[in-house]
Amino acid sequence: MQSRIDEIHAAGAIVLAICRDPVEDNARTAENLGLEFSILSDPEMKVTASYDLLHPEASIDGGDIARPAVFIIDGEGKVRWRALTDNWRVRVRPEAIVEQLKAME
Amino acid sequence: MNSPNHAGDPAAREAVAPVSAAQWPKRAAWAGLLITLVGFLSYFLYFYQFPATRDFPIVNLPIVTLGVMLSAAGCWGVLRHGRHALRKAVAGLGFLFVLGVAGLFIFYVFDYSYRLPEAAAAPAIETAAPDFTLQDQHGEEVTLSAHRGQKVVVEFYRGNW
């Protein structure tokens, strides 16, 4: 996502990444990788569950993790595009997201 | 053998040749084991970082395949031509181990990582995205609905960066 962040911002969008890790871990990751977007902490996985993306007990430590997914939400709060990969090794390509954002203008 | 220079003596060369010929199965078997392990480990430790080599293991699958083939050839050679029962047993076990590692790799890439929950209730297109308030990496609260008027890309990460 970071590789295309300028194009995403240029298309008038912001990125909110959500993951299970606590705030301190996210802060460290953001600094190490030079991320220019928000990483939100969802430690109890409540938001993940509200999007029905809970993958129960799939973590190395036996806890719940999220099924990878991307949603593009418009200015009125409606979902305009979503991508759920069928394999957890495959992440949605940032290029696809940029393409969708441009098509939305 | 009166002369110290054995290289020029055909009988001496014949005595040397079969010993080096017997080296290839052992070397191939060890090389196969090493290459298979390298192929397996380097996927998770290195090539996993890049979508081009992670989404389909375009680098690691050939390496693991090569390792299995070398191991098969080498272990077959040891089993066929070897004279020590212990070495044959080791070769057989080694090949089984290589098959196990390769099998694990194939299983993970082509089966296990597809096992995802259905997510049938995930917000559909043209429906309202569930609102949320979460803390960002600076400890500040971020609310989705506070960004009305702006396009927002919400990405859920699996959890392990």
Interface residues (C-beta under 8 A of the other chain):
Chain A: M1 I8 A11 G12 A13 I14 V15 L16 A17 I18 C19 R20 D21 V23 N26 A27 T29 A30 S38 I39 L40 S41 D42 V47 T48 S50 Y51 D52 L53 L54 H55 P56 S59 I60 I65 A66 R67 P68 A69 V70 F71 I72 I73 D74 G75 E76 G77 K78 V79 R80 W81 R82 L84 D86 N87 W88 R89 V90 R91 V92 R93 I97 L101 M104
Chain B: Y48 P51 R54 D55 V109 S113 Y114 L116 P117 A119 A120 A121 A122 P123 A124 I125 E126 T127 A128 A129 P130 D131 F132 L134 Q135 D136 Q137 H138 G139 V142 L144 S145 H147 R148 G149 Q150 K151 V152 V153 V154 E155 F156 Y157 R158 G159 N160 W161
